[in-house]
Amino acid sequence: MTTILAIDQGTTLTKAYLLDDQGQFTEVGRLAHETFHPHDGWVEQDAEALLGNMITLIRKAGKFDALAIAHQGETVVASDAITGLPLYNAIVWQDQRTQPWLDAQRLQGLEQDTLQRAGLPLDAYFSASKLRWLLQEVPAAAKAYAEGRLRLSTSDAFFVSRLTGQYLTDTSSASRTSLANLRSADWDELLCERFGVPFSTLPNIVPTTHGFGTLHIGCESDGAPLVVDVVDQQAALYGHGCRHAGDLKITFGTGAFALAITGTQPHLHAGDGLLPTLAWTLTDAAGNPHTQYAIDGGMYTAGAAIEWLKSLGLFSDYDELSRYEGPTALETGLVFVPALAGLACPHWDRQAAGQWIGLRQGTTREALCRAVVEGIALRAAEIVDTLTAASPASGMLSVDGGITRNPYFCQFFADVLQRPVAVQQSGDLTSLGTAQLGMLAFTGQPLSMALQAPTVYQPGAAGVNRHLFTKALDQCRGWFSN
């Protein structure tokens, strides 16, 4: 029997699952880690602690044949090539410290270059400006660079180097940095120069299914190959069963991320607010790479808005957010825009503000919370509309993640979209997709699995009038710009 261990190193948890060739998918464990906010807009994690959680779960898993990992995507690490140790905390994808520098560079034409070459707008979400900050602002990183031993990378290359000794990243990860040319799937000399990130510090880019070396961490499975390295959202796309152009999914977590497969060519249409990205590069039996591209539409704040509500004491039990009756908050004129970290797709406005609009003296805590749940659905619907305009999709929309366990949210989302919403019930789809890719990479054969049938929410005939939400969006944009 062949067994794959999948590790999903996520924003709030590190999770591990075992998948065997009979389709048994079993959780090994999950471990939480701390997130630090040293200054307003700064978001950091201890890279060594993240790696430690991965190693703990690998050891707990016991014996397996191969390892596959998924990671946070745009989160970055500066490390020492000699010692392997991080030189600063990992800077998380949510971090905004570099946005002022990026805004200044936009006036110098840098965004034109990133859109044309990497397909990405100028935003602190992506890795390049964070990597530049590490080199410019961290003395230990500058010293290591002067001595020829600095490594600057997305977090996956740090993990791979410590697990196997190989300093590698994959095409999906590189496509999230703003430093890789999307057409060639290789580092772009002009972009690296403009961001001030030296070639010599970056990992080699290889296919998503590839030999990333073998484990040597002092565990029962030392010697097992690491065969997959992939961005978490792309792993979830694969886990949802999306394989063909037009297939679309949304994963709701801290943020919410919608991805749709576009085929074998990148979607480079600057100005529509979508992010062209590499879904994955798979190697065939002869070792030839085959790349699938996708478009990505994300929102920074989804589950994070629910946790924020809870921290304010506006509710105590998550079940409270699903027991609403009567007119929606939107129908009463109360709107919430979930822009607590700005607006991502299609606006890319870090100066936008989250806000409730339509408050009255009679507005209750319940109404405030209900508006937040609805606001997440309304923003997600805006992103789905943007994606489907670029890559037409029909039928059900496949969704997963924390808030999709809320039936009120799911029904409201279906009503807004006026299309069926399929809530996947089959475990952790990011980990599942990672494991399935691992089985494909290790055996050369895709694993056919009988997944639990999704719960499908059919749209109501009346639909939802989005006019007030659109009006509120317009009001919150650029709020902090003056």
N, C-alpha and C positions, 0 to 999 in steps of 0.2 A: 504493500500500500504506500502510495506517495502522499506526503503531508507537507503543506506549505504554511509557514508562519507569516502572518501579515501584521505589521506594526503601523498604526496610524498615529503619528506624532502631531497632535492637533493644538489648537490655540489654548484650550483649557484642560485637556486630558491627553494622556498617552494611552492608547488602547491596543490590545493584542488579541488575535483570533487565530485558530488553527482551521485549515480547510484540507480535507482529504479527497482522494480521487473518487470517492463514493458520494461526494456532495455534502458530507457532514461538516457543518460550520459551527465551531465551538469557541466561546469566549475564554481566553486565558486569564485576563484581568485588565484593570484600568487604574491608572494612577494620576492624581492631580498634581499641579505644580503652581508655584506662585507667579503672579504678574506684578511688576513694579511700575510706579508712575513717579519718577524722580522730579519731573516738572510737568506743568500743564501741557498736554498733547504728546508727552513722551510715554512710550509703552515698551517695557523691557522684560526679559526673562533670563534666568540663569541657564546658559547653554549647557554647562556641565551637569546641571540637575536634569535637564531634558534628556540628555544622553544617558544619565544614570537610571532614569525611569525606563528607558528603552532596554537597557542591559538587564535590569531587574526582571522585566517581563520576558525577555529572551531566555534567561535562566529558568524562570518559572515554567516556561513552555516545555522544557525537557528536550526530547529527541524529535527532530524534524529534518526534512530533506533539503529545504531551501527557504530563504528569507526574502520577503518583499516589503518595502517600506514606502509609506506616503508621508508627506510633510506639509507644513504650513504655507509653502509657496513663496511668498515674498519676504519672509522673515530672514534676517541675515546675521552672519557671525564672522568676526575677525579672529583668526587663530594663528598659532605659531607652528610653522611647518616642522620644526625640530622636536618640540615637546608635545605637539598636538593640542595644547591647552588654549582655551579661548582667552583673548586679550581684553575683552570687554563683554558686558552682557549682550545676549542676542537682542537685536532691535526688531520688534514685532511689526508685522504688516500694518497694524493699526496706527503706528507711530506717525506723528505729523511734524516732527522737528525740522525737517528739511524743506517744508513747503515754501517758506519765504525765499530761500535760495532758488527754488524752482520757478517761483513767480517772477523773479528778476531775470532768470535765464529765458523765460518765455519771450521777453522783450528782445532777446538776442537771437531769436530764431531757433532755439533748441527744440521746441515742440514740433516744428516742421520736420526736423530730422528724425525725431523719435516716431512720429506718425508714419513717415514714409518708410523707415527702415525696420523699426520694431513693431509698428502698428499701435503704439500706446501713447496716450496723452501724458503730459507732464503732471505727475501726481506723486506725493510722498508714499502712496500705497506701494509703488513698485520699488524694486531693490536698489537701483543704480545710485540714487541720491543718498541712500542710507550707507551704502558702501563707501561713497566719497566722504561722507561725514566721518566714518570710522578712521579713514586714513588721515583726514585733515585735523580731527579734533581729539584723537586718542593718542597720547604720547607713546604708549607701548606699541601701538600699531605703526606709527611713523618710524620708531626705532627698529622694529622688525623689518619694515620695508627697506630701510637703509642698509640692513645687514643681510638682505636677500632671503628672508625666511617668513614673509607675511603671506597669509592666505586670506582672501576676501571672497565670500561666497554666500549663496543661500544656505540655509541650515542643513539641507540634505547632504551637501558635500562635506560638511564638518562631521556629520554622523557617519557617512560612508568611510571617511578617512580614519576615524577612530575604531570603527567596527572591523574593517578589512585592511587598512593601510593604503587604500587606493583613493586618490584625490580626484573624484569624478562627480559630475552632475548629469542630468538627463535633459533631453530637448524640451520637455514640457516645463521643467524648472527654469531653464535658461530663457524661455520665452516670456517669463514673468519679470525679468530684470530691467528691461529697457536697454540692455547692452547687446542683445543678440539680434542678428538680422533674421527676420521671420521667414524669409524665402530660403536662405541657405542653412538655417538652424545652426549657425556658428557665431562666435563673437564678432561684432562689427567694429572695425578699427576706428572709424570716425566717432561712433557713439562712445566707445571707451575713452577716446581722447577728450571728447567734450565733457564727459562726466568726471574725468580725472581718475579713472580706475585702471591701473596698469594691467596689461595682458598677463604679465608674469605672476600676478597674484590670483588669477582665476583658475578654476578647475577645467579639465578637459570635458567637452560635451560629447555624450554618447547616447545611443538609443535608449528608450525607456525599458525595454527588455534586453538586458545585456549582462555580461559578466562583470560585476562590480567587485570582484575579489571574494575571498572566503573568510568566514568568521574566525577571529582569534582573540576571544575575550575571556577565556577560561570558563567555558560552559559545556554542557553535555553535547551540544551540536557544533562545537568548534570543527572547522573544515567544511561546513555546509556553505554553499555559494549564496551570495546576495545577488538575486537575479532581476529585481525590479526596483526602480527609484522613480517616483511619480508625484506630482502635485496632488494634494488631497482632493480638490474639486474635480480634477480629471479622473482620479480614481473613482469618485462617486459617480461620474458620468458613465464609466464602464460598468460599475456595479448596478446601475439602473437598467442596464441592457441596451444602452444607446450605442449603436454601431453604424448607423446610416445617416446620410445628410437629411437634416430636418428633425432628427430625434432630439428631444429637449427635456431637461430636468432642472429642478431647483432644489438645492439643499439649504435648509434653514438652520443656522447655528447662531453664533455670535452676530454675524452678518447673514446675508442671504446671497446665494450665488447661482445664477441661472447660466447654463451652458447648452449650446446647441451645436451639433456636428454640422460642418459645412462641406466636408469632402477633402480632396487631396490638394486643394489650393487655398492659400490664406485669403481671408476676407479683409482686404485693405481698402476701406472706404472711409477716409478721414472725414470727420464731421458728423457721423451719425451717432457718436457717443458710445459705440460698442467697442469691445476689446477683441481684436483677432488674437488667437492664441493657438499654440500647438496642443492638440488633445493628447497625442502619444505617438511615438515611433516604435513600431514593432518589427522585430527581425524574423525573417522566415527561416526555413530549415537550412537554406544555403547561406544564411548570414546577411541577406540583403535587407536593408531598412525600408519600411513602408510607413509613411507619415499620414496621419489624419489631423486635419485642422478643425478648430471650433471657433465660435464666437461666445464671448463672455459678457454677461451683464450683471453687475453686483450692486448690492447696497451695503453700506458700512454697518448699519444698525438694524438688527432684527431681534434676535433673542436678547441682545444687550439692552434693548429698550424695556423688555419685560423685567430683567434683573434690576434695572434702574428703578422701575416702578416699585419693585419689592423692597429695595434699599430705602426708599422714601416712606415705607410703611403704608402704601396705598392698598395693598392686599397682603394676605398672609398665606393663603393656600392657592396653588395654581388652578385647582378646580373652580375657584371663583370666577376665573376668566372665561369659562365655557358655559355658564349658566344664565346667559342673557335671554330675555324675552322682550316682546314689544318692539317698538321702532328702533332702528339702529341709531347709534350716536350720530352718524352722518345725516340721517333723516331729520334729526332734531337740530341740525346746524352746527354740531360740535365735530371738529376735525383735529387730528394730530398728525403732524409731519415728522416721521422718524429720522430726523437729520441731526442726531446728537453728535455725530462726528463729521458733519457735512453731507453732501449729496454725491454719490458716485454716478453710475450709469443712469441716464445718458447725459447728465448735467456737468459732472466733474467740477463741483463747486464746494471747495473746502470752507468758504466763507458763509455758507448757508447755515441756518439755525434751526434746531428742532423746536417745535412750538405747538401748543394747543391754541386753536382759534375758535371762537364761538362760545366763550365762557359767559355764564349768567350767574346770578346770585343763587339760583336753585341747582347749579351743577353739582353733582354728587361725586364721591370717590369712585363709585361704580361706573359712572358715565365717563370719567377721566380714563379709567382703565380700559373700558370698552373701546373708546376712541383710539387708544394705542394699539390694541389688537387689530382694529379695522385699518389703522394707518399703515401697519406693516403689510397687510394684504393689498392695500391700494398702491403702495410704492412697488411691491413685487409685480402687480399687474401692469404698471407702467413699463417695467423692465421687460416683461413677457411681450407686450405689444411692440416694443422696440426690436426685440430679437426676431419675432415672427415677421415683422416687416422686411427684415433683411434675409431671413432664411425661413420661408413659409413652412409651417408645421400644422398638422391637422390632428384631430382626435384628442385623446386624453393627455394631460400634462402630468408627468411623473414627479412627485415631490417626496421629500423625507426631511427628518430633523425635528428638533425639540418641539417647536410650536405646532407642527402638523399633528401632534397628539391632541390638540384642542379642536373639537368638532365645530365649535362656533366659528373659529378662524377659517377652517377648511371650507365650510359651507358658504361663508361670506366671500372667500376668495373665488370659489366657483361661480357665485352670483356675479361678482365683478367682472370676471373674465368671460362669462357666458360660454364656458366650455367645461367638460368634465375634468375633475382633479382627482388623480389616483394617488392615494397615500400608501407608500410602500410599507409593508409590515415585516419584511424579511431581514431583521437584524440591522446591523450597522453597514450601510451600503458603501461607505468609503472604505472600510476594512474589507468588505466583501469584494469590491472591485479590485483592490490591491492584491488580495489573495487569488482571485481569478486570473489576473495578469501574471502573477507568480506561477500558477499552474501551467499557463500557456507557455511562459518562458522556459520552465524547467522540463516539461514533457513534450513541448511542441504541438500540443493538442488543446483546443479550448474545452472547458468543462461545461457540459450541459447540466443545468441544475433546475430542479422543480421548486421554484420559489413560492412562498405563501402568497395567495392572491391578495392584491391591494384592496383597500377600502376606497370605493369610488363615490365621490360627491358630485351629484348632478346639479347643474345650474337651475335656479328658479326662473320661471318665465319672465318675471318682471325686470330682472337685472338691477343694476345699481347706477344711479346718476352720479357721475364723478365730477361734476362741474365745480362743486365747492372744494374738493380736494385739489383740483388743478389750480383754482384761485389761491388756495392756501400755499401751494408749492411756489407759485410766482412771488408771493409775499415774503417767503422765508429765504429766497435766494439772495446771496450777496449781503446778508444781514450784517456781518462783521467786517465788511470791506471798508467802511468809513470810520 
